[in-house]
Amino acid sequence: MGRAMDGVLSFITDHFFDGASLLLAAGALIYAALALRVAKQALVTAKMSDVATLKLKAHEGRERAEKSFLSLQSACHDTRSQWSLHHDHHYPTLGSQHFRQDDTRHISEIENEGRTLLGPLELGLSELGTMDVAALEDYIQMAHRTAARIEQLRFRLSPPKQLFA
């Protein structure tokens, strides 16, 4: 029995560094596999975070366009009120109701144009959850352009001119 034990001890001492190197290499491989898995999860999380950020920006761009449209509607309402006061004040001078409609027709046209500009953003909002990064970036740009175009429509509203200064 002593000889067998001596043989085992001799084998262990002769191959200790080989065994230790093998264990260290296996440990390093396991650690590398875990690190790779964590890196992949971090990449997926980063992509999801980027997409979530883009979705938030897309939603904010849509809200900005809607606010621009509400501001346009308010400006249209104010301009209509100015025209109504103008017509009420100068009605005997101005004459028929058709004249009143001609003066205010452009207001409805501008308001409808703003509503039409806002339309494509409504279609895109329902698809927002399925968009990839490039589509979200395009949607954000479209929302910003739409908001700017709607804001520019306000400058086309023409209030009544003073007949008698």
NORWONOR-V185647 format. One record per run of one state. SS is the DSSP state (2 for helix, 1 for strand, 0 for the rest). FROM is the first residue (numbers start at 1). LEN is the number of residues. If there is no record, write none. Layout:
ss=SS from=FROM len=LEN
ss=SS from=FROM len=LEN
This chain:
ss=0 from=1 len=1
ss=2 from=2 len=93
ss=0 from=95 len=2
ss=2 from=97 len=30
ss=0 from=127 len=1
ss=2 from=128 len=3
ss=0 from=131 len=2
ss=2 from=133 len=24
ss=0 from=157 len=9
